[in-house]
Amino acid sequence: MLGGVGTVKSRREQYAEQTRQALLDAAAAAFAERGFTATSIDDIAASAQVTKGAVYHHFSDKRALFEAVLNRCDEAAKVQVFAAVSDHPKDLWAGMLAALEVTLTVCADPTVGRLIYVEGPIALGWTRWRQCEDQYTFTNVRLLLTSAIDAGLFPPDLAVDPMAQLLSGMITHAGIALAEAAPSARTALRSGLSAEIARVLRGLRMQTDP
């Protein structure tokens, strides 16, 4: 009997998670296509094929649902960024440059770029949006800077937090620029942004050549 109760609970939990993921998928598609303001909870519920009550069971309001979508985008980007670093286990510098390329590729994606950099500030307000983005961008940049100092790539007296703020700000504004750019201009803009951010990183490198 106890085993049966446990099985039922497990199935309920599994169904709840499937419903939550379906809502996130539907919300992400709707927000990216129509924008936060023009998308209603009814639209999302219909797309996910659930009741409006099911939406409110998982999320307190549309803003909370959007923030969950944003966090999922950021988590996915974080996984890609650190996978790029891990692909170069013996060359952290190459890994950092690869992480930069992955970051800008994510920013240039029409769906992800619009969700994070266009709809994000509209849905959450500038202050909360920056807090959400700093949780990922600033933290990730700071971790990479610390690793670069430990590896002897960057000088040991580098002011990590101020530099992380500067670099994360550059990345955030690069994302905004890419999201707002015309599709025909995005590739050239991405290339230019990559080159200039890499130039800044090269300026931080320790000079090891005689």
WOWO-V522251 format. One line per field, one symbol per residue. ss: DSSP state (@ for helix, = for strand, . for the rest). burial: + if it has 16 or more other ideal C-beta (glycine too) atoms within 10 Angstrom, else -. A space follows every 50 residues. Layout:
ss: ???
burial: ???
This chain:
ss: .@@@@@@@@@@@@@@@@@@@@@@@@@@@@@@@@@......@@@@@@@@.. .@@@@@@@...@@@@@@@@@@@@@@@@@@@@@@@@@.....@@@@@@@@@ @@@@@@@@.@@@@@@@@@@@@@@@.@@@@@@@@@@@@@@@@@@@@@@@@@ ...=.....@@@@@@@@@@@@@@@@@@@@@..@@@@@@@@@@@@@@@@@@ @@@@=.....
burial: ------------------++-+++-+++++++---+--+-+-+++-++-+ ---++--++--+--++++++-+++--++--++-++------+--++++++ -++++++++--++++++++++-++----++-+++-+++-+++-++--++- --++-----+--+++-++-+++-++++++-+----+--++--++--+--- +---------
